[in-house]
Amino acid sequence: MKSAITLNDKAVVSSKGQVVIPKAVREKLGIHAGHELLFSVQDDGTISVRPMARSIDMFFARCKREGEASMSIEEIDAAIMQAVIENDINSQDNNK
């Protein structure tokens, strides 16, 4: 049986209810900017926080617009390439 590694660190709640997750905890759980967390509160007051599991289906569901047909891989690649080109052009214009 593997021994559990316990991380104990404290955080302070801001006036807006925000909490900074300690770096050691973020690193241990692989939490990065943009990740969603699930908070659970037990009857005894214990709070657990865990990263939301993401599936590839959840990603593609966000990309599809209502009333539009699904894009092919080739169409997705072309759209990404167009966005990269536009970004490069905008970056060049801003550096002039």
Backbone bond lengths (Angstrom), bond angles and torsions (degrees), N, CA, C in turn:
res aa  C-N    CA-C-N  psi(-1)  N-CA   C-N-CA  omega(-1)  CA-C   N-CA-C  phi
1 M - - - 1.448 - - 1.519 109.07 -
2 K 1.329 117.34 132.47 1.454 121.40 178.59 1.515 110.10 -74.16
3 S 1.323 115.18 144.03 1.459 118.26 176.42 1.522 108.55 -83.80
4 A 1.300 116.49 142.80 1.464 121.62 -179.22 1.517 109.35 -79.88
5 I 1.317 116.00 139.99 1.452 121.55 174.62 1.519 106.65 -96.63
6 T 1.305 116.66 124.42 1.445 121.26 -179.26 1.510 109.62 -105.31
7 L 1.309 115.77 127.05 1.453 121.64 174.92 1.520 107.76 -108.79
8 N 1.302 117.12 122.94 1.455 121.44 175.57 1.517 108.01 -118.80
9 D 1.277 116.30 121.88 1.448 122.23 178.60 1.514 106.21 -150.37
10 K 1.313 117.21 156.56 1.455 118.01 -179.08 1.522 109.94 -114.56
11 A 1.315 114.33 158.66 1.459 121.98 176.67 1.520 107.19 -140.31
12 V 1.315 115.96 154.16 1.458 121.71 -179.71 1.521 108.70 -109.43
13 V 1.323 116.59 136.33 1.452 121.68 178.09 1.525 108.73 -82.94
14 S 1.344 116.31 129.01 1.469 120.29 179.75 1.526 109.98 -78.41
15 S 1.322 116.27 174.16 1.463 120.99 179.01 1.531 111.56 -64.46
16 K 1.329 116.90 -20.39 1.471 121.81 177.69 1.529 111.89 -92.79
17 G 1.325 117.59 4.46 1.462 121.33 -179.84 1.510 113.29 81.97
18 Q 1.314 117.29 14.39 1.455 121.26 -179.18 1.517 111.15 -89.61
19 V 1.341 114.52 146.88 1.456 121.52 179.11 1.522 108.02 -133.02
20 V 1.321 116.95 134.68 1.458 121.00 173.85 1.522 107.60 -90.12
21 I 1.322 116.09 123.22 1.466 120.18 178.65 1.522 107.57 -75.52
22 P 1.329 117.80 125.30 1.470 120.09 -178.63 1.532 111.53 -54.83
23 K 1.332 115.40 144.77 1.466 122.17 -175.77 1.523 112.22 -55.14
24 A 1.327 117.63 -43.56 1.466 120.41 -178.29 1.529 111.19 -60.94
25 V 1.327 116.62 -37.38 1.467 121.13 179.42 1.526 109.74 -70.84
26 R 1.352 117.30 -44.39 1.472 120.60 178.02 1.520 110.94 -58.22
27 E 1.331 115.54 -44.46 1.472 119.49 -179.17 1.522 111.17 -65.67
28 K 1.317 117.33 -42.97 1.466 121.39 -178.74 1.530 111.39 -62.35
29 L 1.358 116.36 -38.63 1.457 120.58 -176.97 1.529 113.05 -93.43
30 G 1.336 116.63 -5.28 1.459 119.73 -179.55 1.519 112.74 69.18
31 I 1.330 116.72 33.17 1.460 121.80 -178.84 1.526 109.26 -87.02
32 H 1.337 115.73 130.59 1.457 121.99 179.45 1.525 109.08 -130.15
33 A 1.321 116.35 168.75 1.463 121.44 177.84 1.521 109.64 -53.31
34 G 1.311 115.99 134.68 1.460 121.06 179.20 1.513 114.70 93.82
35 H 1.318 118.27 -14.35 1.466 120.19 178.14 1.526 109.36 -70.06
36 E 1.307 115.57 146.39 1.456 121.16 176.09 1.520 108.70 -99.30
37 L 1.335 115.50 142.71 1.457 121.61 -178.85 1.518 109.90 -117.72
38 L 1.324 115.73 147.36 1.449 122.09 177.02 1.527 108.25 -108.46
39 F 1.341 116.35 122.55 1.458 121.94 178.46 1.520 108.61 -100.36
40 S 1.337 116.62 133.04 1.461 122.14 176.41 1.522 108.15 -127.30
41 V 1.335 116.21 136.47 1.464 121.24 178.35 1.524 107.84 -118.64
42 Q 1.330 115.65 124.03 1.460 121.73 179.45 1.531 109.73 -86.18
43 D 1.311 116.26 164.98 1.472 121.18 179.60 1.525 112.44 -58.48
44 D 1.346 116.68 -30.95 1.466 120.17 -178.22 1.533 112.46 -84.06
45 G 1.351 117.64 4.55 1.460 121.21 179.00 1.518 114.49 92.18
46 T 1.328 116.82 -3.15 1.458 120.18 178.35 1.520 109.22 -68.59
47 I 1.329 115.87 132.36 1.455 121.83 178.41 1.520 108.22 -109.14
48 S 1.314 115.80 131.74 1.458 119.10 173.18 1.526 108.12 -120.15
49 V 1.319 114.40 143.67 1.458 121.33 179.64 1.511 106.73 -128.57
50 R 1.346 116.81 129.32 1.452 119.36 177.11 1.515 110.01 -141.44
51 P 1.317 115.28 150.04 1.468 118.99 177.71 1.519 109.93 -64.60
52 M 1.325 116.21 142.06 1.465 120.90 176.20 1.515 108.54 -71.79
53 A 1.302 115.84 134.76 1.464 120.44 176.23 1.520 107.83 -75.66
54 R 1.302 115.98 137.09 1.458 121.59 179.96 1.511 109.43 -118.19
55 S 1.307 115.51 139.07 1.454 120.04 174.81 1.519 108.36 -114.63
56 I 1.284 116.30 160.84 1.463 120.70 178.88 1.522 109.92 -63.63
57 D 1.326 118.24 -30.48 1.462 121.23 177.94 1.521 111.25 -63.74
58 M 1.328 117.57 -37.54 1.461 120.86 177.92 1.526 110.26 -64.68
59 F 1.324 117.06 -37.42 1.459 120.93 179.21 1.530 110.33 -64.49
60 F 1.315 116.48 -49.80 1.455 119.48 -177.46 1.528 111.65 -67.32
61 A 1.317 118.17 -31.32 1.463 120.07 178.18 1.524 110.69 -63.85
62 R 1.317 118.53 -32.46 1.462 121.69 178.99 1.526 111.58 -73.40
63 C 1.303 117.14 -26.67 1.462 120.93 -175.57 1.521 112.77 -83.78
64 K 1.293 118.05 -20.59 1.462 120.46 -175.75 1.521 109.48 -83.90
65 R 1.324 114.33 132.51 1.462 120.18 177.21 1.520 108.52 -93.86
66 E 1.320 115.22 140.28 1.455 120.57 -179.49 1.529 109.99 -60.18
67 G 1.311 116.21 133.41 1.452 121.35 177.98 1.520 114.15 85.94
68 E 1.320 118.04 -2.88 1.467 121.04 179.07 1.523 109.99 -108.21
69 A 1.315 114.67 148.14 1.463 119.71 176.70 1.521 109.57 -72.35
70 S 1.305 116.34 154.12 1.466 120.94 176.71 1.520 109.66 -63.83
71 M 1.333 116.23 147.32 1.464 121.36 179.65 1.525 109.50 -88.02
72 S 1.320 115.42 146.99 1.462 120.27 174.54 1.527 108.65 -79.25
73 I 1.314 116.61 166.96 1.465 121.04 177.26 1.525 110.07 -58.76
74 E 1.317 116.21 -40.65 1.469 120.27 179.86 1.525 111.07 -63.18
75 E 1.335 117.04 -41.03 1.464 121.15 178.88 1.529 110.90 -66.83
76 I 1.317 116.60 -38.88 1.466 120.67 177.76 1.521 109.58 -64.42
77 D 1.348 116.87 -46.37 1.471 120.84 178.09 1.522 111.39 -58.58
78 A 1.342 117.03 -43.16 1.464 120.91 -179.85 1.530 111.16 -64.34
79 A 1.330 116.81 -40.08 1.470 120.79 179.10 1.527 110.83 -65.93
80 I 1.315 117.00 -40.48 1.467 120.78 177.86 1.521 110.04 -64.84
81 M 1.318 117.22 -44.07 1.456 121.15 179.64 1.531 110.37 -61.90
82 Q 1.316 117.37 -42.13 1.465 120.95 178.60 1.530 110.31 -62.05
83 A 1.320 117.39 -42.48 1.466 120.77 179.05 1.520 110.93 -63.99
84 V 1.339 118.02 -39.04 1.469 121.79 178.56 1.523 109.94 -64.46
85 I 1.338 116.78 -44.40 1.468 120.78 179.40 1.521 110.46 -62.06
86 E 1.328 117.10 -45.80 1.469 120.63 179.18 1.519 111.09 -62.53
87 N 1.322 117.08 -39.59 1.461 121.14 178.13 1.526 110.71 -63.73
88 D 1.336 116.55 -43.03 1.473 120.79 178.64 1.526 110.86 -62.32
89 I 1.337 117.05 -43.46 1.464 121.23 179.32 1.524 110.24 -62.18
90 N 1.341 117.09 -44.84 1.461 120.98 179.31 1.525 111.40 -64.01
91 S 1.329 116.99 -37.96 1.464 120.58 178.47 1.517 111.15 -65.87
92 Q 1.334 116.68 -40.20 1.472 120.91 178.38 1.515 110.97 -65.47
93 D 1.345 117.44 -41.07 1.456 122.19 178.70 1.522 111.45 -63.50
94 N 1.327 116.58 -37.59 1.468 120.75 -179.24 1.516 112.28 -74.15
95 N 1.331 117.72 -21.52 1.473 121.29 -178.91 1.519 112.49 -89.89
96 K 1.331 118.30 -0.84 1.463 120.64 -179.61 1.501 111.49 -81.88
